[in-house]
Amino acid sequence: MAVSSSVLVATTAIPATETNCSISNGVSEFPYDPKTLLLENCKNVRDVSQVHAHLIKTGLFLKRRVAEHVLESSAISIRGTLDYAHSVFRSMEGTAPAPYNIMIRGLTSRKRYEEAISLFKRMREDLVDPDKYTLPCTLKACSRVRALREGEQIHALLEKFGFGMYEFAGNSLIRLYAGCGKVGVARRLFERMPDRSIITWNSLFSGYTDTREWEQVVELFYEMRNSGVPFDEVTLISVLTACGRLGALELGEWVNGYIEENGLKRSEILITTLVDMFAKCGQIDKARKLFDEMATRDVVAWSAMISGYSQGNRCREALALFKEMQMADIEPNEVTMVSVLASCAILGALETGKWVHFYVKKKRLKLTVNLGTALMDFYAKCGLVDNSLEVFEQMPQKNVLSWTVLILGLASNGRGREALQVFHKMQELGWKPNDVTFIGVLSACSHMGLVDEGKKLFHMMSTDFGIEPRIEHYGCMVDILARAGLVIEAHRFINDMPIKPNAVVWRTLLAACKVHKNVEIGEVALRQLSILDPGHSGDYILISNIYASSGRWEDAVMVRKQMNERGIKKTPGCSLIEVDGVIHELFAEDTDHPLSKEIYDKVEEMVERIKLEGFVPNTSEARFDAEEDEKETSVSHHSEKLTIAFGLLKMEPGTTIRVSKNLRVCTDCHSATKMISKVYKREIVVRDRNRFHHFKDGSCSCNDYW
């Protein structure tokens, strides 16, 4: 290939026959200093090689600066010619640092960082002293691959050779130390730098972001704002990310205003980060407005919005947006999948979650710890704990959270002894349980009535693992004692707690007082709850039921009257069921569903059939204001019965009916569902506020202990 005529600039006449270059196309002269020719006009390695050959023949290549220009053109200016650059480099003799600098720059610019660091080591072995350009460039390679040991050595050389805090070296050092988790060292270097460019600030922002020190990100931003240094997109993305994690809405709003005032809304990455910030700060509608205004939306933007809905407990909207994403032909990534699975887990949307798992298999996506754990949690919360176990076994890597999710899944699905076995196996394999793991095993003990085992594990937390019990662990112990009928001991345990009991602890005791008909301690618990959480309707319902079950009807009526006077409304029972990929929501005594008539007809048929098998309705669970002759009808119209009836209407015979309920399953519904499972030969899985109930052949996995 001939070098174009524009390459040859007139200074020295060279006959065309004396060069390997084809210069017969109207060019008769060659530059004495070929820097411009090489760095600006040579377009590929063949151009460089022709000029290189000419320089060798004319002896110009023996001049060090000329040889360096050839090396620079092949190593840096023209991409894809490093092999040629290596051959040029090997032909250059001497102890000057410049050739090494050029090659290190070339390797670094092509992201061959380890080779750049190796070449620097060779330079030191060749006894070539670095100059002020060598160390910053090598340091950049170290920072990219977080080669801390080599970076520290270069830092020492910077000080030794007196190059000090040369700005480029300072930025690379800050990036290196921050990237390797030594943000304190990075901050000290930052403070020493006399001049800090925006790159310097962003390097430190990056370090704090990597180590998730969100408060430091915000503090640094305020300092930067006061210093007068202008922000760029990188700065604002770091700050918005921190605002989202901290819930710092006020600062996030300020940044949003800055973006609007400075015309930065064209940046897709910046707007995506804004969407994520607003969603994480609970401003989901603002996030959606920004999302809808985006001209183009990549998978990150879709994932941020879906994640926002999921974290904001607006799970139906999360799944609806996921369907829109599929129609927009955007391929989901791992973050999308994790958020969708979390929403499916909350709603009990089994079919959608199964589709996600199928997609993961079809696309052969890596079963990472995050994705695998999300799948495990989804299956466990849909009552398919065996599927959860299967995913756990398939995961190439696991962490403490994976083990904990498995333990919690087994415990909540009535397999408490297996949960304890997994807990012991986890320790045998060298995994150290954390505080959440202990919540799982204590819950397992609670649901299985394992009082002594629970006490032992509670003690083990602090003595064997140095974990200080939190209020949740104390709550688990109250639940273990109270469920087992040890209500007096549970009350004594609460009084002896070193931390102040919260409403959940007292409510746990109150619920046990209903089961075990302990009026005296129930009244104590209610007095505490009236101080800690006075507007909670469930507490009044519980104490009213305690009075009613003890024959104290006047007191029961008085409690209901107090509720009315204080404007406290009973939380309506609500149940969810997924049929053909659609989530249906039914409330107690609901008439808004389009198939209400068919549902109520099915409920009537269902109740009549189980009565023939010996079922007797428990009217004490009826709506309190129902007349005596209406009480049986009232309990038959609880939301889970309506939902089960809907499942019987719409699902194929033999299909498992899966129901999610917002409240604890009442005694009447529990007894009725056991009988329905037997009469209709259906497995029915009900997830209530506390646990799973697997009904089959007239019995429940909880063994009537819930």
Residue pairs with C-beta under 8 A, 6 or more apart in sequence:
1 22
1 44
1 46
1 47
1 50
2 21
2 22
2 23
2 24
2 25
3 21
3 22
3 23
3 41
3 42
3 47
3 50
3 51
4 25
4 41
5 25
5 26
5 27
6 41
7 27
7 37
7 41
7 42
7 47
7 51
8 23
8 27
8 29
8 30
8 31
8 37
9 29
9 31
9 36
9 37
10 29
10 31
11 29
11 30
11 31
11 32
11 33
12 29
12 30
12 31
12 32
13 28
13 29
13 30
14 23
14 28
14 29
14 30
14 54
14 58
16 22
16 23
16 24
16 28
18 57
18 58
19 30
19 50
19 53
19 54
19 57
20 49
20 50
20 53
20 54
20 57
21 50
21 51
21 53
21 54
22 50
23 30
30 54
31 37
32 60
33 65
33 66
34 51
34 55
34 60
34 66
34 69
34 70
35 65
35 69
37 51
38 48
38 51
38 69
38 70
38 72
38 73
38 77
39 69
39 72
39 73
39 77
41 47
42 48
42 51
42 73
42 77
42 78
43 78
44 78
44 81
45 74
45 78
45 80
45 81
45 84
48 70
48 73
48 74
48 78
48 81
48 84
49 84
51 70
52 61
52 70
52 88
55 61
55 66
55 70
60 66
61 67
61 70
64 94
64 96
64 98
67 88
67 91
67 92
67 99
68 92
68 98
68 99
68 102
70 88
71 85
71 88
71 89
71 92
71 99
71 102
71 103
72 102
74 81
74 82
74 84
74 85
74 88
75 81
75 82
75 85
75 88
75 89
75 102
75 103
75 105
75 106
75 107
76 102
76 105
76 106
76 109
79 110
82 106
82 107
82 110
82 112
85 102
85 103
85 106
86 103
89 99
89 102
89 103
92 99
95 126
95 127
95 128
95 129
96 128
97 123
97 128
97 129
97 130
97 131
97 133
97 134
98 131
100 119
100 120
100 123
100 128
100 130
100 134
101 131
101 133
101 134
101 137
103 116
103 119
104 116
104 119
104 120
104 134
104 137
104 138
104 141
105 137
107 113
107 115
107 116
107 119
107 141
108 116
108 137
108 140
108 141
108 144
111 144
113 141
113 142
113 144
113 145
113 147
114 141
114 145
116 137
116 138
116 141
117 138
117 141
117 142
117 145
117 147
117 150
120 130
120 134
120 138
120 141
120 154
123 130
123 134
129 161
130 138
130 157
130 161
132 161
132 163
132 166
135 154
135 157
135 158
135 161
135 163
135 169
136 166
136 168
136 169
136 172
138 150
138 154
139 151
139 154
139 155
139 158
139 169
139 172
139 173
139 176
140 168
140 172
141 147
142 148
142 150
142 151
142 154
142 172
142 176
143 151
143 172
143 173
143 175
143 176
143 179
146 176
146 179
146 180
147 176
148 176
148 177
148 180
148 182
151 173
151 176
151 177
151 180
155 173
158 164
158 166
158 169
158 173
163 169
165 189
165 192
165 193
165 194
167 193
167 195
167 197
167 200
170 189
170 193
170 200
171 197
171 199
171 200
171 203
173 186
173 189
174 186
174 189
174 190
174 200
174 203
174 204
174 207
175 186
175 203
175 206
175 207
176 186
177 183
177 185
177 186
177 189
177 207
178 186
178 203
178 204
178 206
178 207
178 208
178 210
178 211
179 206
179 207
179 210
181 210
181 211
183 204
183 207
183 208
183 211
183 213
183 216
186 203
186 204
186 207
187 204
190 196
190 200
190 204
193 200
196 227
196 229
197 229
198 229
198 230
198 231
198 232
198 235
201 220
201 224
201 229
201 235
202 232
202 234
202 235
202 238
204 220
205 217
205 220
205 221
205 234
205 235
205 238
205 239
206 234
206 238
208 214
208 216
208 217
208 220
208 238
208 242
209 217
209 238
209 241
209 242
212 245
214 241
214 242
214 245
214 246
215 242
215 246
217 238
217 239
217 241
217 242
218 239
218 242
218 243
218 246
218 248
218 251
221 235
221 238
221 239
221 242
221 251
224 231
224 235
225 231
231 258
233 264
233 267
233 269
233 270
236 255
236 258
236 259
236 264
236 270
236 273
237 269
237 270
237 273
239 251
239 255
240 252
240 255
240 270
240 273
240 274
240 276
240 277
241 273
241 276
241 277
242 248
243 249
243 251
243 252
243 255
243 277
243 281
244 252
244 276
244 277
244 279
244 280
244 281
245 280
247 280
247 281
247 282
248 281
249 281
249 282
249 283
252 274
252 277
252 278
252 281
255 274
255 277
256 274
258 264
259 265
259 270
259 274
264 270
265 271
268 294
268 296
268 297
268 298
268 301
269 300
271 290
271 294
271 301
272 294
272 298
272 300
272 301
272 304
273 304
274 287
274 290
275 287
275 290
275 291
275 301
275 304
275 305
275 308
276 287
276 304
276 307
276 308
277 287
278 284
278 286
278 287
278 290
278 308
279 287
279 304
279 305
279 307
279 308
279 309
279 311
279 312
280 308
280 311
282 312
284 308
284 309
284 312
284 314
287 304
287 305
287 308
288 305
291 297
291 301
291 304
291 305
294 301
297 328
297 330
298 330
299 330
299 331
299 332
299 333
299 336
300 333
300 335
302 321
302 325
302 328
302 330
302 332
302 336
303 332
303 333
303 335
303 336
303 339
305 321
306 318
306 321
306 322
306 325
306 336
306 339
306 340
306 343
307 318
307 335
307 339
309 315
309 317
309 318
309 321
309 339
309 343
310 318
310 339
310 340
310 342
310 343
310 346
311 339
313 346
315 342
315 343
315 344
315 346
315 347
315 349
316 343
316 347
316 583
318 339
318 340
318 343
319 340
319 343
319 344
319 347
319 349
319 352
319 583
322 332
322 336
322 340
322 343
322 352
325 332
325 336
332 340
332 359
334 365
334 368
334 370
334 371
337 356
337 359
337 360
337 365
337 371
337 374
338 370
338 371
338 374
340 352
340 353
340 356
341 353
341 356
341 374
341 375
341 377
341 378
342 374
342 377
342 378
343 349
344 350
344 352
344 353
344 356
344 378
344 382
345 353
345 377
345 378
345 380
345 381
345 382
346 381
347 576
347 578
347 583
347 660
348 381
348 382
348 576
348 577
348 578
348 658
348 659
348 660
348 687
349 578
349 581
349 583
350 382
350 384
350 578
350 658
351 578
351 580
351 581
352 578
352 581
353 378
353 379
353 382
356 375
356 378
357 375
359 365
360 367
360 371
360 375
365 371
367 375
367 391
367 394
367 395
367 396
368 397
369 395
369 397
369 398
369 399
369 401
369 402
372 391
372 392
372 394
372 395
372 398
372 402
373 395
373 399
373 401
373 402
373 405
375 388
375 391
376 388
376 391
376 392
376 402
376 405
376 406
376 409
377 388
377 405
377 409
379 385
379 387
379 388
379 391
379 409
380 388
380 405
380 406
380 408
380 409
380 410
380 412
380 413
381 409
381 412
381 687
382 658
382 685
382 687
383 413
383 658
383 685
383 687
383 692
383 694
385 409
385 410
385 413
385 415
388 405
388 406
388 409
389 406
392 398
392 402
392 406
395 402
400 431
400 432
400 433
400 434
400 437
401 436
403 422
403 426
403 431
403 433
403 437
404 433
404 434
404 436
404 437
404 440
406 422
407 419
407 422
407 423
407 426
407 437
407 440
407 441
407 444
408 419
408 439
408 440
408 443
410 416
410 418
410 419
410 422
410 444
411 419
411 440
411 441
411 443
411 444
411 447
412 443
412 447
412 691
412 692
413 691
413 692
413 694
413 701
414 447
414 691
414 692
414 693
414 694
414 701
414 702
414 703
415 701
416 444
416 445
416 447
416 448
416 450
417 444
417 448
419 440
419 441
419 444
420 441
420 444
420 445
420 450
420 453
423 433
423 437
423 440
423 441
423 444
426 433
426 437
427 433
432 465
433 441
433 465
434 467
435 461
435 467
435 470
435 473
438 457
438 458
438 461
438 467
438 473
439 472
439 473
439 476
441 457
442 454
442 457
442 458
442 473
442 476
442 477
442 480
443 476
443 479
444 450
445 451
445 453
445 454
445 457
445 476
445 480
446 454
446 476
446 479
446 480
446 483
447 483
447 691
447 702
447 705
447 706
448 705
449 483
449 484
449 705
450 480
451 480
451 481
451 484
451 486
454 476
454 477
454 480
455 477
455 480
458 469
458 473
458 476
458 477
461 467
461 469
461 473
462 468
462 469
471 499
471 501
471 502
471 504
471 505
474 493
474 494
474 497
474 499
474 501
474 505
475 502
475 504
475 505
475 508
477 493
478 490
478 493
478 494
478 505
478 508
478 509
479 508
479 512
481 487
481 489
481 490
481 493
482 490
482 508
482 509
482 511
482 512
482 513
482 516
483 512
483 515
483 705
485 516
487 509
487 512
487 513
487 516
487 518
487 521
488 521
490 509
490 512
491 509
491 521
491 524
494 501
494 505
494 506
494 509
497 505
501 528
502 532
503 529
503 532
503 533
503 536
506 525
506 528
506 529
506 532
507 525
507 529
507 533
507 536
507 538
507 539
507 542
509 521
509 525
510 522
510 525
510 526
510 529
510 539
510 542
510 543
511 542
511 664
512 518
513 519
513 521
513 522
513 525
513 542
513 546
514 522
514 542
514 545
514 546
514 549
517 546
517 549
517 550
518 546
519 546
519 547
519 550
519 552
522 542
522 543
522 546
523 543
526 539
526 540
526 542
526 543
529 536
529 539
530 539
533 539
534 566
535 566
535 568
536 568
537 563
537 568
537 569
537 570
537 571
538 571
538 663
540 559
540 560
540 562
540 563
540 568
541 570
543 559
544 556
544 559
544 560
544 624
545 556
545 620
547 553
547 555
547 556
547 559
548 556
548 620
549 620
556 624
560 624
560 625
563 569
563 570
571 662
571 663
572 587
572 588
572 639
573 587
573 588
573 638
573 639
573 640
573 661
573 662
573 663
574 585
574 586
574 587
574 588
574 639
574 661
574 662
574 663
575 585
575 586
575 639
575 640
575 642
575 643
575 659
575 660
575 661
575 662
576 583
576 584
576 585
576 586
576 643
576 659
576 660
576 661
577 583
577 584
577 586
577 643
577 646
577 647
577 657
577 658
577 659
577 660
578 584
578 658
579 646
579 647
579 650
579 651
580 650
584 593
584 643
584 646
586 593
586 599
586 639
586 642
586 643
586 646
587 639
588 637
588 638
588 639
588 642
589 623
589 634
589 637
590 596
590 639
590 642
593 599
593 646
595 646
595 649
598 649
599 642
599 645
599 646
599 649
600 637
600 642
600 645
602 645
602 646
602 648
602 649
603 636
603 637
603 641
603 642
603 645
604 636
606 641
606 644
606 645
606 648
606 676
606 680
607 615
607 617
607 636
607 641
607 672
609 679
609 680
610 672
610 675
610 676
610 679
613 675
613 678
613 679
614 675
615 671
615 672
615 675
617 632
617 635
617 636
617 668
617 672
618 635
618 666
618 667
618 668
618 671
619 631
619 632
619 634
619 635
619 668
620 667
621 635
621 638
621 666
621 667
621 668
621 669
622 630
622 631
622 632
622 634
622 635
623 631
623 634
626 633
626 634
635 666
635 668
635 669
638 666
638 668
638 669
639 661
640 659
640 661
640 665
640 669
640 673
640 686
641 669
641 672
641 673
643 659
644 657
644 659
644 673
644 676
644 684
647 655
647 657
647 659
647 684
648 657
648 680
648 682
651 657
654 681
654 682
655 682
656 682
656 683
656 684
656 685
657 682
657 683
657 684
657 685
658 684
658 685
658 687
659 684
659 685
659 686
659 687
660 686
660 687
661 686
661 687
661 688
661 689
662 689
663 688
663 689
664 688
664 689
664 690
664 706
665 673
665 686
665 688
665 693
665 706
670 693
670 700
670 704
670 706
673 684
673 686
673 693
673 695
673 700
674 695
674 698
674 699
674 700
675 698
676 682
676 684
676 695
677 683
677 684
677 695
677 696
677 697
677 698
678 697
678 698
683 694
683 695
683 696
684 694
684 695
684 696
685 692
685 693
685 694
685 695
686 692
686 693
686 695
687 693
688 706
690 706
691 702
691 706
692 701
693 700
693 701
693 702
693 706
694 700
694 701
695 701
